Amino acid sequence: MKKPTYLEWLKKLPKNDSLYLSSNCPACGSTVLSYQYFGFEGKVIGWKIVWCDSCCSGVRISRTKIPDGANSIIGDKEQQLFINNHVHLKLIF
């Protein structure tokens, strides 16, 4: 399995969140990408984690605009709980 760079991940990710389920993983080629937004109360800028459910490779994208209506984890405790439940992910920052 090839380990893509941060830039390779960004180049291959879709511009629209609705296309993640049909997009291929840059590392293994599977079509099982997931994502999660993280943010701060009252702010429209946060970050997003995108990962492959098959090979667990992924990327953390900083300074991301959180779209209106997007599922976003706001609180510190909730964010830490998500991270703790996803320690198996191999993220590129």
Number of C-alpha atoms within 10 A of each C-alpha: 8 8 12 17 14 15 10 12 21 16 11 12 17 13 10 7 12 9 12 20 12 12 18 18 26 24 19 16 15 15 16 17 24 17 17 15 22 22 21 14 9 7 10 14 16 19 18 21 18 24 25 25 16 14 18 20 22 25 22 20 17 13 12 15 14 18 12 8 6 11 12 18 19 16 13 12 10 12 16 12 11 14 12 10 10 11 10 11 18 14 15 18 11
